[in-house]
Amino acid sequence: MLLWLSNLCNASAVWFQMITIPWVVWEISESPFMVGIASGMRSIPFLVVGPWAGVIADRIDRRKMVLVFQSTIAVVVLAFAVAVHAGHVVGALGVFYALVFSAITGILHSFIQPVRQAMVANTVPREDLWNAIALNSISGNVARVVGPGLGGVLIAWVGPAVNFYIEGVFYILMVAAVVPIALPYREETTASHSSMWANLKQGFGYVVTEQRVLRLLLVACISDILIAPIIHIMPVISALVLGRGSEVYGFLVLATGIGGIIATMAFASLGGSFRKGSYGLLALVFLSGSAILLGASTWLWVSLAAMFGFGFFRLVFKINNNTLLQSTVPDALRGRVMSIYHLDHGITPLASMTLGLFAEFWPANLVVLGVGILALVLTIYAYLAFADVRRMT
């Protein structure tokens, strides 16, 4: 329960930042490309730091590691909140400050995120892993509902500084929740007997040689590289395609969160009945369809429906894929494999920058439509070619 509450605080903080930074940059620059850059700067460090964070997570106390980095990020966020409140984040220099802030928080999160995923598996026996991952996903989607809806309204009413103050408070609460947590299912590790470089090579070697694990990661790339970046250009969709403001931007992302909550609650109650590779791939087909619908729409209610499907089917796929992956990986390698799994946190923003660049030259909805079609084609190929993933249970 404490881990769930801490993850809820962490996810809420992340969503307040994810909705506020793009809007701050959009207000200053009115550039879709800079919006993509701002989203990318927070997550690019995952590509460099993430794998080493996984190595460290397999060598030391995972709980203490989270406490140190989460406390640091609370200080950074509150400092940026003061800067925004004082009126220093304006003009071209303000964009620079926002990018630096995003990069620093990205570095800190790249140490935290793989460890938090590994901790979920360390708190429950393996037979309860499906429910634990599903319930953990609920925390992210509750945050997706509260963060965008409330954050968008607060931006319009009182300005973005309040959102950063709230984000900092969430991180403080998260630290308080982690302090008493125990990890009874953490297995003994021998990683510290070898060098960190040897540990890193062992983690990548396992992923490359274990075919099912590799294919689960490849399938995840369709969602994380092609579909997930769409959320980062929603300010552009809201402003230029739908002709609306920050409130509608918040409600579009809110619809995603509601879909995710319904998906996670439904599948947690099923107790793993739908924990099959084929179901995850089918969910990815419908997720691609939701992106196509969003790209084809110029009507608010259709776009809201597409975003609901976006949230629902993406969470069905992610819960399924994550559970199958963690059920396959030995705990001694869990930190390293999950850090590779979370490389999407670095690759997704690069894709966001690419979408933002395309949206500079073509209508944003047509860019989304093209991405959805490409995702659908790749998903159909994966369904036909990855028979071992389809048969996984």
WOJOWO-V570524 format. One record per residue. N is the residue number from 1. RES is the residue in one small letter. PHI is phi in degrees with one decimal (999 if undefined). PSI is psi as a letter, one per 30 degrees, with the letter a starting at -180 (999 if undefined). OMEGA is omega as a letter, one per 40 degrees, with the letter a starting at -180 (NA if undefined). Layout:
n: <N	N>
res: <RES	RES>
phi: <PHI	PHI>
psi: <PSI	PSI>
omega: <OMEGA	OMEGA>
This chain:
n: <1	2	3	4	5	6	7	8	9	10	11	12	13	14	15	16	17	18	19	20	21	22	23	24	25	26	27	28	29	30	31	32	33	34	35	36	37	38	39	40	41	42	43	44	45	46	47	48	49	50	51	52	53	54	55	56	57	58	59	60	61	62	63	64	65	66	67	68	69	70	71	72	73	74	75	76	77	78	79	80	81	82	83	84	85	86	87	88	89	90	91	92	93	94	95	96	97	98	99	100	101	102	103	104	105	106	107	108	109	110	111	112	113	114	115	116	117	118	119	120	121	122	123	124	125	126	127	128	129	130	131	132	133	134	135	136	137	138	139	140	141	142	143	144	145	146	147	148	149	150	151	152	153	154	155	156	157	158	159	160	161	162	163	164	165	166	167	168	169	170	171	172	173	174	175	176	177	178	179	180	181	182	183	184	185	186	187	188	189	190	191	192	193	194	195	196	197	198	199	200	201	202	203	204	205	206	207	208	209	210	211	212	213	214	215	216	217	218	219	220	221	222	223	224	225	226	227	228	229	230	231	232	233	234	235	236	237	238	239	240	241	242	243	244	245	246	247	248	249	250	251	252	253	254	255	256	257	258	259	260	261	262	263	264	265	266	267	268	269	270	271	272	273	274	275	276	277	278	279	280	281	282	283	284	285	286	287	288	289	290	291	292	293	294	295	296	297	298	299	300	301	302	303	304	305	306	307	308	309	310	311	312	313	314	315	316	317	318	319	320	321	322	323	324	325	326	327	328	329	330	331	332	333	334	335	336	337	338	339	340	341	342	343	344	345	346	347	348	349	350	351	352	353	354	355	356	357	358	359	360	361	362	363	364	365	366	367	368	369	370	371	372	373	374	375	376	377	378	379	380	381	382	383	384	385	386	387	388	389	390	391	392	393>
res: <m	l	l	w	l	s	n	l	c	n	a	s	a	v	w	f	q	m	i	t	i	p	w	v	v	w	e	i	s	e	s	p	f	m	v	g	i	a	s	g	m	r	s	i	p	f	l	v	v	g	p	w	a	g	v	i	a	d	r	i	d	r	r	k	m	v	l	v	f	q	s	t	i	a	v	v	v	l	a	f	a	v	a	v	h	a	g	h	v	v	g	a	l	g	v	f	y	a	l	v	f	s	a	i	t	g	i	l	h	s	f	i	q	p	v	r	q	a	m	v	a	n	t	v	p	r	e	d	l	w	n	a	i	a	l	n	s	i	s	g	n	v	a	r	v	v	g	p	g	l	g	g	v	l	i	a	w	v	g	p	a	v	n	f	y	i	e	g	v	f	y	i	l	m	v	a	a	v	v	p	i	a	l	p	y	r	e	e	t	t	a	s	h	s	s	m	w	a	n	l	k	q	g	f	g	y	v	v	t	e	q	r	v	l	r	l	l	l	v	a	c	i	s	d	i	l	i	a	p	i	i	h	i	m	p	v	i	s	a	l	v	l	g	r	g	s	e	v	y	g	f	l	v	l	a	t	g	i	g	g	i	i	a	t	m	a	f	a	s	l	g	g	s	f	r	k	g	s	y	g	l	l	a	l	v	f	l	s	g	s	a	i	l	l	g	a	s	t	w	l	w	v	s	l	a	a	m	f	g	f	g	f	f	r	l	v	f	k	i	n	n	n	t	l	l	q	s	t	v	p	d	a	l	r	g	r	v	m	s	i	y	h	l	d	h	g	i	t	p	l	a	s	m	t	l	g	l	f	a	e	f	w	p	a	n	l	v	v	l	g	v	g	i	l	a	l	v	l	t	i	y	a	y	l	a	f	a	d	v	r	r	m	t>
phi: <999	-63.2	-64.5	-61.9	-63.8	-65.8	-67.1	-63.2	-63.3	-63.3	-65.9	-62.7	-61.8	-60.8	-69.1	-61.9	-71.7	-64.3	-85.5	-87.6	-59.7	-59.8	-70.6	-59.2	-67.5	-64.3	-62.8	-78.6	-103.4	53.2	-121.3	-58.3	-65.6	-67.1	-62.0	-64.0	-61.9	-60.9	-67.4	-70.6	-62.7	-70.7	-114.4	-56.7	-55.8	-59.5	-67.1	-97.0	-83.1	-50.4	-60.2	-70.4	-61.8	-64.2	-61.0	-62.1	-63.8	-88.7	-112.0	-125.7	-66.4	-65.8	-64.9	-64.1	-61.7	-63.9	-60.2	-64.0	-73.1	-70.7	-64.7	-63.9	-67.8	-61.9	-63.9	-62.4	-65.1	-65.0	-64.3	-67.9	-59.5	-62.8	-63.7	-64.8	-60.7	-78.9	84.6	-87.4	-95.1	-141.3	65.3	-61.8	-66.8	-63.7	-61.4	-61.1	-59.6	-63.8	-68.0	-64.2	-59.3	-62.4	-66.4	-64.9	-65.1	-64.3	-61.0	-66.1	-67.0	-66.5	-79.7	-84.0	-61.1	-62.2	-68.7	-63.1	-65.9	-64.7	-64.8	-58.6	-70.7	-84.8	-103.0	-136.1	-66.7	-58.4	-69.0	-101.8	-65.3	-56.2	-63.4	-63.6	-68.0	-64.0	-66.2	-64.2	-67.5	-60.3	-59.9	-65.2	-85.9	-60.3	-64.3	-65.2	-76.5	-70.3	-60.7	-64.2	-63.2	-69.7	-62.5	-62.8	-67.0	-65.0	-58.6	-70.6	-84.9	-125.7	97.0	-73.9	-58.3	-59.7	-61.4	-71.9	-61.7	-62.6	-57.8	-62.1	-63.7	-59.5	-65.8	-64.3	-63.1	-62.9	-60.9	-61.8	-73.6	-77.1	-50.8	-86.2	-70.4	-113.4	-122.2	-68.4	-105.8	-77.1	-86.0	-62.7	-122.8	-110.9	-59.6	-70.0	-76.3	-116.4	-72.9	-63.7	-63.8	-64.2	-61.4	-64.0	-63.5	-62.9	-63.7	-66.9	-63.1	-63.6	-64.0	-70.5	-87.6	-87.9	-60.5	-65.7	-62.5	-60.0	-70.6	-61.8	-68.5	-65.0	-63.7	-60.9	-63.2	-62.4	-70.6	-80.2	-96.5	-94.9	-89.7	-55.6	-61.6	-58.0	-61.3	-79.1	-107.5	-63.1	-57.6	-70.0	-59.6	-61.7	-80.4	-97.5	-91.7	-95.2	67.9	-119.9	-110.5	-66.2	-63.1	-67.2	-54.9	-63.0	-70.2	-63.4	-71.8	-59.3	-60.7	-62.0	-64.9	-62.1	-60.2	-66.1	-63.2	-61.0	-63.4	-69.0	-65.4	-63.5	-78.6	-65.3	-70.9	-81.1	62.9	92.8	-61.3	-107.1	-84.2	-136.7	-60.7	-64.8	-67.0	-63.2	-67.4	-64.9	-61.4	-68.3	-62.1	-69.8	-63.1	-61.5	-62.2	-64.9	-64.4	-62.4	-62.5	-61.8	-66.6	-84.5	-92.2	-123.1	-111.7	-59.2	-67.9	-67.4	-64.3	-63.5	-63.5	-64.2	-68.8	-61.6	-62.8	-54.1	-68.7	-64.6	-73.7	-67.4	-72.5	-58.5	-64.2	-67.3	-61.5	-61.4	-66.2	-64.7	-65.1	-61.1	-67.2	-69.1	-71.9	-91.6	-83.6	-69.4	-61.3	-63.1	-110.1	-61.1	-60.1	-69.4	-67.2	-68.0	-68.3	-69.0	-57.8	-90.1	-62.1	-59.0	-63.4	-94.6	-76.3	-56.1	-63.8	-61.8	-66.6	-62.1	-61.6	-64.0	-61.7	-61.7	-65.4	-60.2	-70.1	-70.7	-113.2	-127.8	-57.3	-60.5	-67.6	-71.6	-63.4	-62.9	-59.6	-62.9	-64.4	-62.3	-64.8	-61.8	-62.4	-64.2	-61.8	-66.6	-67.0	-61.8	-61.0	-62.2	-62.0	-78.5	-91.7	-99.2	-63.5	-66.7	-70.6	-58.7	-86.9	-66.3	-136.9>
psi: <e	e	e	e	e	e	e	e	e	e	e	e	e	e	e	e	e	e	f	e	e	e	e	e	e	e	e	e	f	h	j	e	e	e	e	e	e	e	e	e	f	f	f	e	f	e	e	e	e	e	e	e	e	e	e	e	f	f	f	a	j	e	e	e	e	e	e	e	e	e	e	e	e	e	e	e	e	e	e	e	e	e	e	e	e	f	g	f	i	l	a	e	e	e	e	e	e	e	e	e	e	e	e	e	e	e	e	e	f	f	e	e	e	e	e	e	e	e	e	e	f	f	f	l	l	e	f	g	e	e	e	e	e	e	e	e	f	e	e	e	f	e	e	e	e	e	e	e	e	e	e	e	e	e	e	e	e	f	l	f	e	e	e	e	e	e	e	e	e	e	e	e	e	e	e	e	e	f	e	g	k	l	i	f	g	k	l	k	k	g	e	f	f	l	l	e	e	e	e	e	e	e	e	e	e	e	e	e	f	j	e	e	e	e	e	e	e	e	e	f	e	e	e	f	e	e	e	e	f	e	f	f	g	e	e	e	e	e	e	e	e	f	h	a	a	e	e	e	e	e	e	e	e	e	e	e	e	e	e	e	e	e	e	e	e	e	f	e	f	f	h	g	f	g	i	k	e	e	e	e	e	e	e	e	e	e	e	e	e	e	e	e	e	e	f	f	k	g	k	e	e	e	e	e	e	e	e	e	e	e	e	e	f	e	e	e	e	e	e	e	e	e	e	e	e	f	f	e	k	k	e	f	g	e	e	e	e	f	e	e	e	g	f	f	f	e	e	e	e	e	e	e	e	e	e	e	e	e	f	f	f	l	k	e	e	e	e	e	e	e	e	e	e	e	e	e	e	e	e	e	e	e	e	e	f	i	e	e	e	e	f	k	999>
omega: <i	i	i	i	i	i	i	i	a	a	i	i	a	a	i	i	a	a	a	a	i	a	i	a	i	i	a	a	a	a	i	a	i	i	i	i	a	i	a	a	i	a	i	i	i	a	a	a	a	a	i	i	i	i	a	a	i	a	a	i	a	a	a	i	i	a	a	a	a	i	i	a	i	i	a	a	a	i	i	i	i	i	i	a	a	i	a	a	a	i	a	i	i	i	i	i	a	i	i	i	i	a	a	i	i	i	a	i	a	i	a	a	i	a	i	i	i	a	i	a	a	a	a	i	a	a	i	a	i	a	a	a	i	i	i	i	i	a	i	a	i	i	i	i	a	a	a	a	a	a	i	i	a	i	a	a	a	i	a	a	a	i	i	i	i	i	i	i	i	i	i	i	i	i	a	a	a	a	a	a	i	a	a	a	i	a	i	a	i	a	a	i	i	i	i	i	i	i	a	i	i	i	i	i	i	a	a	a	i	a	a	i	i	a	i	i	i	i	i	a	i	i	a	a	a	a	a	a	a	a	a	i	i	i	i	i	a	a	a	a	a	i	a	a	a	a	a	i	i	a	i	i	i	i	i	a	i	i	i	i	i	i	a	i	i	a	i	a	a	i	i	a	a	a	a	a	a	i	i	i	i	i	i	i	a	i	i	i	i	i	i	i	i	a	a	a	i	a	a	a	i	i	i	i	i	i	i	i	i	a	a	a	i	i	i	i	a	i	a	a	a	a	i	i	a	i	a	a	i	a	a	i	a	a	a	a	i	i	i	i	a	i	i	i	i	a	i	i	i	i	i	i	i	i	i	i	i	a	i	a	i	i	a	a	i	i	i	i	i	i	i	i	i	i	a	i	a	i	i	i	a	i	a	a	a	a	a	i	i	a	a	i	NA>
